């Protein structure tokens, strides 16, 4: 059983910063791409940032220059540093990863975290 456990969400004022973390736990032998998605009320879930196992990153235009995604492969953990937060960044943020579980090391599965709320408000 593989789980993605997120932490770091909360309430912050506009212009503030938050750091999200997501750790993959369980019997997993490999993780490929990891990423963060978000979903605001009444809107579709969107990809915010992604990072490959080799460190190549991609960002949605609205967060470029403000958010930074990184990962620690030894810890199977991905981070999202969010600076200069705006009210429009308010959403539930979800961690996502492509991984191969120990029980089926030849198959790749897509995993989701439970989500963490980020609220940007004065």
PyMOL commands that set and color helices and strands:
alter all, ss='L'
color gray80, all
select helices_A, chain A and resi 61-63+73-75+87-89+102-104
alter helices_A, ss='H'
color red, helices_A
select strands_A, chain A and resi 2-7+10-12+18-26+28-39+46-51+57-59+67-72+77-82+91-101+109-112+116-120
alter strands_A, ss='S'
color yellow, strands_A
deselect
rebuild
show_as cartoon
